């Protein structure tokens, strides 16, 4: 069977696309006193001049509309040791910040303790894209925090990266 004749059912798409390893982030914002956040593996640097990033929340996300309203956000790049934390932010509803140590970043968005890096940004625009939304945001601050290994997502599971 050639690629052009392959059945493009959701399971097949997931199986094939799962061969691309991604990093894992938690996108956060602060709405008054309420910290908001969701796990996101579709994050990318788009442009250096101007500095732009993109990420893709699911259209079913109940957290993304609240973060969009706030406008200022942080992308917390997770360390391999933060697998459990990632799981807490990957579910819908509930108090995702229960037991999570964080402090407000320069733009007010929660900076999660133990993250490898943080990218602070302001939402520029968004585009509907099937079952997800493509968000484009302007970078307003960058912080590199740790040199430990990243949390990675590959073939439906989480893991790390061993440096040689």
C-alpha positions as a Markdown table, in Angstrom:
| # | Residue | x | y | z |
|---|---|---|---|---|
| 1 | Unk | 0.0 | 0.0 | 0.0 |
| 2 | Unk | 1.4 | 3.4 | -0.9 |
| 3 | Unk | 1.3 | 6.4 | 1.4 |
| 4 | Unk | -1.3 | 8.1 | -0.8 |
| 5 | Unk | -3.6 | 5.1 | -0.4 |
| 6 | Unk | -3.1 | 4.6 | 3.3 |
| 7 | Unk | -6.2 | 4.8 | 5.5 |
| 8 | Unk | -6.1 | 8.1 | 7.4 |
| 9 | Unk | -8.1 | 7.1 | 10.4 |
| 10 | Unk | -7.3 | 8.8 | 13.7 |
| 11 | Unk | -5.5 | 5.8 | 15.2 |
| 12 | Unk | -3.2 | 5.5 | 12.1 |
| 13 | Unk | -2.5 | 9.2 | 12.3 |
| 14 | Unk | -1.6 | 8.9 | 16.0 |
| 15 | Unk | 0.6 | 5.9 | 15.4 |
| 16 | Unk | 2.6 | 7.4 | 12.6 |
| 17 | Unk | 2.9 | 10.9 | 14.0 |
| 18 | Unk | 3.9 | 9.4 | 17.4 |
| 19 | Unk | 7.3 | 8.6 | 15.8 |
| 20 | Unk | 8.1 | 12.3 | 16.1 |
| 21 | Unk | 9.5 | 13.0 | 19.6 |
| 22 | Unk | 8.3 | 16.2 | 21.2 |
| 23 | Unk | 9.1 | 18.1 | 24.4 |
| 24 | Unk | 6.4 | 18.7 | 27.0 |
| 25 | Unk | 5.3 | 22.0 | 28.4 |
| 26 | Unk | 2.7 | 23.5 | 30.7 |
| 27 | Unk | 1.1 | 26.7 | 29.4 |
| 28 | Unk | 0.1 | 28.9 | 32.4 |
| 29 | Unk | -1.5 | 32.2 | 33.2 |
| 30 | Unk | -2.8 | 34.0 | 36.2 |
| 31 | Unk | -6.5 | 35.1 | 36.2 |
| 32 | Unk | -6.7 | 37.4 | 39.3 |
| 33 | Unk | -5.7 | 35.0 | 42.1 |
| 34 | Unk | -6.5 | 31.8 | 40.1 |
| 35 | Unk | -3.5 | 30.0 | 38.4 |
| 36 | Unk | -4.5 | 28.4 | 35.1 |
| 37 | Unk | -2.6 | 25.8 | 33.1 |
| 38 | Unk | -2.6 | 22.9 | 30.7 |
| 39 | Unk | -0.1 | 20.4 | 29.4 |
| 40 | Unk | 1.0 | 20.9 | 25.8 |
| 41 | Unk | 3.4 | 19.0 | 23.6 |
| 42 | Unk | 2.7 | 21.0 | 20.4 |
| 43 | Unk | 5.0 | 24.0 | 21.1 |
| 44 | Unk | 7.5 | 25.6 | 18.7 |
| 45 | Unk | 9.7 | 28.7 | 18.2 |
| 46 | Unk | 8.3 | 30.3 | 15.1 |
| 47 | Unk | 10.4 | 33.5 | 14.5 |
| 48 | Unk | 13.5 | 35.2 | 16.0 |
| 49 | Unk | 12.6 | 38.7 | 14.5 |
| 50 | Unk | 10.1 | 39.4 | 15.8 |
| 51 | Unk | 10.3 | 36.7 | 18.5 |
| 52 | Unk | 7.2 | 34.5 | 18.1 |
| 53 | Unk | 6.2 | 31.1 | 19.4 |
| 54 | Unk | 3.2 | 28.9 | 18.6 |
| 55 | Unk | 1.4 | 26.1 | 20.5 |
| 56 | Unk | -1.8 | 24.2 | 19.8 |
| 57 | Unk | -4.4 | 23.6 | 22.6 |
| 58 | Unk | -7.3 | 21.2 | 21.9 |
| 59 | Unk | -10.5 | 22.9 | 20.9 |
| 60 | Unk | -12.2 | 21.0 | 23.8 |
| 61 | Unk | -9.9 | 22.7 | 26.3 |
| 62 | Unk | -11.7 | 24.6 | 29.0 |
| 63 | Unk | -8.5 | 26.2 | 30.2 |
| 64 | Unk | -7.4 | 27.8 | 27.0 |
| 65 | Unk | -10.3 | 30.2 | 26.6 |
| 66 | Unk | -9.5 | 31.5 | 30.1 |
| 67 | Unk | -5.8 | 31.9 | 29.3 |
| 68 | Unk | -6.7 | 33.7 | 26.0 |
| 69 | Unk | -8.7 | 36.2 | 28.0 |
| 70 | Unk | -5.8 | 36.9 | 30.3 |
| 71 | Unk | -3.5 | 37.4 | 27.3 |
| 72 | Unk | -0.2 | 37.0 | 29.2 |
| 73 | Unk | 1.1 | 33.5 | 29.5 |
| 74 | Unk | 4.2 | 31.4 | 30.3 |
| 75 | Unk | 5.4 | 28.2 | 28.6 |
| 76 | Unk | 7.1 | 26.1 | 31.2 |
| 77 | Unk | 9.4 | 23.5 | 29.6 |
| 78 | Unk | 9.2 | 20.4 | 31.8 |
| 79 | Unk | 12.1 | 18.4 | 33.1 |
| 80 | Unk | 12.1 | 14.6 | 32.9 |
| 81 | Unk | 11.5 | 14.4 | 36.7 |
| 82 | Unk | 8.1 | 16.3 | 36.2 |
| 83 | Unk | 6.2 | 13.4 | 34.6 |
| 84 | Unk | 3.6 | 13.3 | 37.5 |
| 85 | Unk | 3.2 | 17.1 | 37.3 |
| 86 | Unk | 2.5 | 16.7 | 33.6 |
| 87 | Unk | -0.2 | 14.2 | 34.2 |
| 88 | Unk | -2.0 | 16.6 | 36.6 |
| 89 | Unk | -2.1 | 19.3 | 33.9 |
| 90 | Unk | -3.1 | 16.9 | 31.2 |
| 91 | Unk | -6.6 | 16.3 | 32.6 |
| 92 | Unk | -9.6 | 18.5 | 32.4 |
| 93 | Unk | -11.0 | 20.3 | 35.4 |
| 94 | Unk | -10.0 | 20.1 | 39.0 |
| 95 | Unk | -7.3 | 22.0 | 40.9 |
| 96 | Unk | -4.3 | 21.3 | 38.7 |
| 97 | Unk | -2.0 | 23.4 | 40.9 |
| 98 | Unk | -2.7 | 21.4 | 44.0 |
| 99 | Unk | 0.8 | 20.7 | 45.5 |
| 100 | Unk | 2.6 | 22.5 | 42.7 |
| 101 | Unk | 5.2 | 25.0 | 43.7 |
| 102 | Unk | 5.2 | 28.1 | 41.6 |
| 103 | Unk | 5.7 | 31.9 | 41.7 |
| 104 | Unk | 4.5 | 34.7 | 39.4 |
| 105 | Unk | 6.9 | 35.3 | 36.5 |
| 106 | Unk | 7.8 | 38.7 | 35.2 |
| 107 | Unk | 4.4 | 38.9 | 33.4 |
| 108 | Unk | 2.5 | 37.4 | 36.3 |
| 109 | Unk | 2.0 | 34.0 | 34.7 |
| 110 | Unk | 2.9 | 31.1 | 37.0 |
| 111 | Unk | 6.5 | 30.0 | 36.8 |
| 112 | Unk | 6.5 | 26.3 | 37.8 |
| 113 | Unk | 9.4 | 25.3 | 40.1 |
| 114 | Unk | 11.7 | 22.8 | 38.6 |
| 115 | Unk | 11.0 | 23.6 | 34.9 |
| 116 | Unk | 14.0 | 23.6 | 32.6 |
| 117 | Unk | 13.1 | 26.9 | 31.0 |
| 118 | Unk | 10.3 | 29.5 | 30.7 |
| 119 | Unk | 9.1 | 31.5 | 27.8 |
| 120 | Unk | 6.8 | 34.4 | 28.7 |
| 121 | Unk | 4.6 | 35.7 | 25.9 |
| 122 | Unk | 1.5 | 37.7 | 24.9 |
| 123 | Unk | -1.2 | 36.2 | 22.7 |
| 124 | Unk | -1.1 | 37.8 | 19.2 |
| 125 | Unk | -3.7 | 35.7 | 17.3 |
| 126 | Unk | -5.1 | 32.3 | 16.8 |
| 127 | Unk | -6.4 | 30.1 | 14.0 |
| 128 | Unk | -8.9 | 27.3 | 14.0 |
| 129 | Unk | -7.2 | 24.1 | 12.8 |
| 130 | Unk | -9.4 | 21.0 | 12.9 |
| 131 | Unk | -9.7 | 19.7 | 16.5 |
| 132 | Unk | -7.1 | 22.2 | 17.7 |
| 133 | Unk | -6.4 | 25.9 | 17.8 |
| 134 | Unk | -3.1 | 27.3 | 16.5 |
| 135 | Unk | -1.9 | 30.1 | 18.8 |
| 136 | Unk | 0.7 | 32.6 | 17.8 |
| 137 | Unk | 2.2 | 34.6 | 20.7 |
| 138 | Unk | 4.9 | 37.3 | 21.0 |
| 139 | Unk | 7.8 | 36.5 | 23.3 |
| 140 | Unk | 8.3 | 39.0 | 26.1 |
| 141 | Unk | 10.7 | 37.2 | 28.3 |
| 142 | Unk | 13.0 | 34.1 | 28.4 |
| 143 | Unk | 14.5 | 32.3 | 31.4 |
| 144 | Unk | 16.8 | 29.2 | 31.2 |
| 145 | Unk | 16.6 | 27.5 | 34.6 |
| 146 | Unk | 18.2 | 24.1 | 34.7 |
| 147 | Unk | 20.4 | 21.9 | 32.6 |
| 148 | Unk | 18.7 | 18.6 | 33.5 |
| 149 | Unk | 17.1 | 16.4 | 30.9 |
| 150 | Unk | 13.8 | 17.3 | 29.3 |
| 151 | Unk | 10.5 | 15.4 | 29.6 |
| 152 | Unk | 9.8 | 13.9 | 26.1 |
| 153 | Unk | 6.7 | 12.3 | 24.5 |
| 154 | Unk | 7.3 | 9.5 | 22.0 |
| 155 | Unk | 5.0 | 6.8 | 20.7 |
| 156 | Unk | 2.4 | 7.5 | 23.3 |
| 157 | Unk | 4.6 | 7.5 | 26.4 |
| 158 | Unk | 6.8 | 9.8 | 28.3 |
| 159 | Unk | 10.6 | 9.4 | 28.7 |
| 160 | Unk | 13.8 | 11.3 | 28.9 |
| 161 | Unk | 16.9 | 12.0 | 26.9 |
| 162 | Unk | 20.3 | 10.6 | 27.8 |
| 163 | Unk | 23.2 | 12.9 | 26.8 |
| 164 | Unk | 26.4 | 11.3 | 25.5 |
